Structures are given as structure tokens and as C-alpha cells.
């Protein structure tokens, strides 16, 4: 079962990972390179509360010393590396590829 290509995080990406048992919430302990990382941003531009809907997706590059490093497109109008503390409140969860 190959992971799908998707354009809509909430209606296509997350449901596929969840229905295939390949989903971890923001506190998922086994974050690995290649995982899809889904974000839930507050639509008011400040911290919380989130609405439980994914607004953005990236790919985990690595996770070291409590920091998740990601590669994200459309980040400040470019493709860039970002980093977040593990369990960060804007992380909705992880799509876990089967490889």
C-alpha cells in the first residue's frame, strides 16, 4: 500500500494515513525521516486555540535532541528547512510511511 499523492491535507492526506493505521498524534514518540508532518495553525495569527484541522504539511528531515527538522514548501513563499520542538502545539500529527 503506497502512500497517496494529495493536495488537501484534511480531506485526503490525513484520512488515508489514519485509515491505514499509519497516523501518530503530535506526541508520537518514533518520529523518523520521511514522515509527513501536519500542522494546525491558528487562523488568527496567534498561539492557540487550534481548530483540529490541518493547514499545512511538510516532510520530516530528522529528529534530534527534542527538535523536529522539516522540509516545507510554501514556507514564506519558498521551500525551506524549519524546526520545531517535539510536541509543539501547532503540530497536528504525523503520517507514517510504510517503508
NUGUDO-538863 format. One record per residue (C-alpha): residue in one letter; x, z, y. Coordinates in steps of 0.2 Angstrom, whole numbers, plus 5000, padded with zeros to 4 digits. Layout:
BEGIN
AXZY/...
//
This chain:
BEGIN
X500050005000/X500849945016/X500550025032/X499449915043/X499949825060/X498749895073/X498349885091/X497150035093/X497950205089/X496250295087/X495150165078/X496450085067/X498150175066/X497650355063/X496150325051/X497250215040/X498650355038/X497350485036/X496350395023/X497950365013/X498550545013/X499950495025/X499550605040/X500350755047/X499750855062/X500950905077/X501651045066/X502150935052/X503751005045/X504550855037/X504750735052/X505850585047/X506550425055/X505250285054/X503750405055/X502450345068/X502150475081/X500450485090/X500150565107/X498650635115/X498950635134/X497850725146/X496950595156/X497050705172/X498950695173/X499250875170/X499550985155/X498051005144/X496751005138/X496950865127/X495350775120/X495950745102/X496050555104/X497750465103/X498350375119/X500050315114/X501150285098/X502950275096/X504250275081/X505250425076/X507150385078/X507750555072/X507350745072/X508750865076/X508851045082/X507051055085/X506950895095/X506050735090/X506850575097/X505750425098/X505750245102/X504250195113/X503650035120/X502650035136/X503550195142/X503750175161/X503549985159/X504949975146/X505550015129/X506550175129/X507150325119/X506150485123/X506250665116/X505050805114/X505150975107/X504450985089/X502651045090/X502450985108/X500650995114/X500550815118/X500950765100/X499350725091/X500250695074/X501250585063/X500850435052/X502050445037/X502550285029/X502650275011/X504550225009/
//
